[in-house]
Amino acid sequence: MPTGVAIRDVREQLFEAAERVLLRDGPSALTSRAVTTEAGCAKGVLHRHFADFDAFLAGLVLDRVARIEVQADALCARVGTGAVADHLADALIELFGSVAVAVIGLVTSRDELRARLREARPAGVPVLTDAANAIAAYLAAERSLGRLAIDADVDVLAPTLIGAAHLLFADRTGTPPEPAAVHKVVATVLAGAVAG
């Protein structure tokens, strides 16, 4: 990009470039040079907006966590309608069908990034923990309406669903699971919790 030409929405362009590199080449290929090359800008552009590359990566992860909050709101808007298992399967497919699996791999593979994220989020693995919290809130709302058994432990069901779905989607290079496979996992996890 020529010097002096303004780039609109630089942070988002850099985040999107990082996602493309992450999805195409994996966490080990994610470098500041790879991101700026993918974004079509000079390396200095990234460093003008972020203190260093780990600050950039932390910003990327936290930005993607914010997207989970939007998905959580959409899930909670479905409380009391349709089938609980269908809503959860759709939410898990949306979550893990996105860049989330690659972001999780990024977080687990970089010690400095995890240390930075701990400053903002002292517990859990970002993305997974946020998704589990969103699902627990949804399940608690459904339980309060009597659509789940009163003794359904949403704080156990939510991370169980996240873990099981993550295993289905974990191979980022393979074929994603069929929606029916995700639904089967959700239905199995919820089998004893859904109210008659």
N, C-alpha and C positions, 0 to 999 in steps of 0.2 A: 504494500500500500504506500503511495507517495506520502512524503513528509508533509504535514500541515493539513491533511485531509481529515476532517472529523469523522469518527466512527460513532454511529448512533447506537445507544444501548450496549456499550462495550462489554459490561459484565455478562449480560445474557448471551452475547455472541461468543464470548470466551467459554462460558459454561456449556453452550450447545456444542462448540468445537470439542471440548473435553469429553462430552458424552459420546460423540461420534468416534473419537479415538478409543475411548474405553470400551465401547461396544464392538468395535472392529478388531482392536488389537489387544485388549485386556489391560489390567492395572499396571503391569510391568512396563508397558509402552507409554504410559502417561507421563510425559515430561513437559516442561514449560515450552521447549522448542517444538514438540509435537503439537501442542495446543495452539501456539501462535501460528505455526505453519498451516494447520487445519483451518484456523480462523482467517488466514490470509493477512496477517498483520505482523509488525515488528515485535521482537521479543520484549522490547522496552514497554510496549503497551500494557502487557500483563503486569509488569513491575510498577507501572505508574498507578495502578488501581489496587494492588495488593502488596503487602510488605514483603512477602516471599511466596514461593510456590506452595508451601504447606498452608499458608493463609488462604491462598486461592482455592486449594482443595477443600479446606474446611468450609469456605464460603459456598462451594459447589454442593457439598453434602448438606449443609444447612438449608440451602435454597431448595434442594430436592425434598428435604423433610417438610418444608412448608407446603409442598404440593400434596403430601400425604394428608395434611390438615384439611385441604380442600376435598380430597377423596373421602375423608372421615365425615365431613359435613354432609356430603351426598349420601353416604351410607346411613347416617342417622336420620336423614329425611325420609328414608324408607321404613322406618320403624312402624310396626303395626300393619304393614301391607305385605302382600305376597308371601312367599315361603322364605323363612329365615335362611335355610341352607342355600337357596338360590342367590339371595343377596350376598351372602358371604363368599360363595364361589365366584360370583362376578367381581366382587371387590378384590379377592386374592389374585384373580387373573389380571385385573387392571394393574394391581400393585406390582406383581412379579413379571408381568409381560412388558413392563417398562424398563427403564435403565436401573431400577432398584437392585437387581441381582448384581449387576456390575459395580454399583456403588458400594454394596456390602463387601464385595471382594476387595475393592479399593481400601475401605476402612480397615479390614482385617489384615491387609498386607503392608500397611504403613504405620510404624510405631509413632512417628512424629505427628502424623495426622490424628491418630487416636488421642495423643496427649493434648493436641489443640482442641479437639472436640470435647474432651473432658472438662475444659474450662467453661464451655457453654452448656454441656449436658453431662453432668457428673456420673450418671448411671446408665447402663445398658449400651447396646449397639445401635447407633442412630439408624434410622429407617426401620429396622426390625422392631425395636422397642416402641417407636412411634406408631407403627402399624398395629402392634399388639395392644397398645393403649386404646387406639381407635376401635378395634374390634371388641375389646372388653366393654367400652362405653356403649357400643351398639347392642351387645348381648345383654348388658344390664338393663338397657331400656326395653328390650324385648321381654326380659324376665319380669320387669315391673308391670307389663301388660298381660302377664300370664301366658305368653307364647313360649316360654321356657319354664322348666320346672323351677319351683321356688328355691330349691336347694342346688341349682346349677351353679357351679363355681366358675364364674366368668373369668376370674383371674388365673385359672388353670386352663380353661378352654381356649382363651385367646392366644397365649403363646404356643399352645399345642397346635392350633390351626396354622399359625405363622410358621412354626418349625416344619410341619408336615408339607405345607405348600412350598416353602423354600427348598426343601429336598426335591420336590417335583421339578422345580425350575432351575435348580442350581447349575446345571451344565449349560452355560451360556452359548456354547458352540453347537449344541445338539438341537434336535427338534423340540419345540415347546410341547408340554403335555396337552392332550385333548381336553376341552372343557369338561367332558364327561368324567375324566380321571380326577380332575380337581373337585368336581361335585361329589364324586364317590368318597374322596378323603374327607370332605366337609361333612357329608352325611354320616360317615362312620364316627368321626370325632363327636358329633352332636347327638348320636343315637340315643344315649340315655338322658339327654338334657331337654330335648324337644317335648313340650307339653302335648298330651294326647289330644 
